[in-house]
Amino acid sequence: MSHLFDLSTLEWKPVRPEITSGVFGKAMLDGGLKAVLTRVESGGKFRMHTDKYAHLFYFLSGEGVVWVAGEKTAVRPGVVAQVDAGVEHAYENTGREDLVLVSLNIPA
């Protein structure tokens, strides 16, 4: 289904509050493939976890760190993290401004 909408009109909603703090999202696509514009407040984090689906994280603004399979990497605008299904991962905003990324959830 084709659809055009203004993302700024959507409300920021908490993302998986059972394993996050200060993480909010706006769903852009929600089907087999899920695309979410994600905002992480200063000090906010997505705690270490695994999922049954793969991810692609594209960092748009801010600064932070991402952990994938035990490896910690600094993130800034333009960095992309690929996470296979079943691989442990997390990210955290270490800066003073919001960390903003596009998160794709890709069915395995």
N, C-alpha and C positions, 0 to 999 in steps of 0.2 A: 504494500500500500504506500503510495506516495503521499507526503505530507510536508507542509511548510509551516514553521512556527518560529516565534521570537523567543529564544532561550531566556532572555532577560525577564520574561513574564512568568516563568516557572519559579516556584518556591524551592529554596534549598531545603532538602530533607535529610535527617540524620541517616548515615550509612552504617549498617550493622552495629548498632550501639553496644551489643554484647561483647564486641572485640575492638571497639574504637573509642577514641575520645577526640572531640573537635573535628570530626570528619563529616562533611555534608555533600550531597550530590543532587544533580539534575539529570534525570534520565533523558537521553536523546534518542535512544533506540532500545526497545525491550522486546526481544523475541528469542530466536536461537542465538543470535549474537546480541550482546548487550553493550551499549555505549553510554558512559556516564561522564559528565563534566563534574569533576570532584574538586572540592575546596577543603584544605586542611588548615585550620587555624594555627597560629604560632603555638608551638608546644604540643599540637595535636598529633595523634598517631593511629596507625592501623597495626595492631599487635601481631606478632608472629602467628601464622596459621597456614593451613593448606586448603586447597579447594579441588573439587572434582573436574574443574574446567581450567583452561589456560588463561593467561592475562597478557595484555600489552599495555604498559603504562607510558604515556607520552607527556612529559613534564613541560608545562607552558610558562610558568612563572614561579618565582620564589626559590627557596633553597631548602635542602633537606638531605636525608639519607634513605637508601633503599637497601634491604637485605634480600638476597635471592640465593637459596641453597647454601646458606652460611657465609656468603660473601657480602661485605658491606661496601657500598659505593655512594659517593656524594652525588646529588642530583642538582641540576640547574636547568633553565630553559633549554630545550632541544635534546635532552637526554631521553633515551627510550630504554625501558626494561622489559624483557621478554621472560615470562614465567610459564613453564610447562605445567600441565595438570599434575597435582600431587606433590609439587615442590614447595617447600616451606618458604614463606616470604613475608615481608612487612615493609612499612615506610613511615617516616616521621618528618615533621616540619621542624627544622632546627633554626629557622630564621625568625625575623620580626614581622614579616609580611606573610600573607596567605601563600601557601604552596598550592598551585593549581595544576591539575593534570587531566588528561582524558584517559579514562580506564575502559579498556575493552575486555569483556568476559567472553571467551571463545569456547564453544562447546568442544569437548574432547571427542 
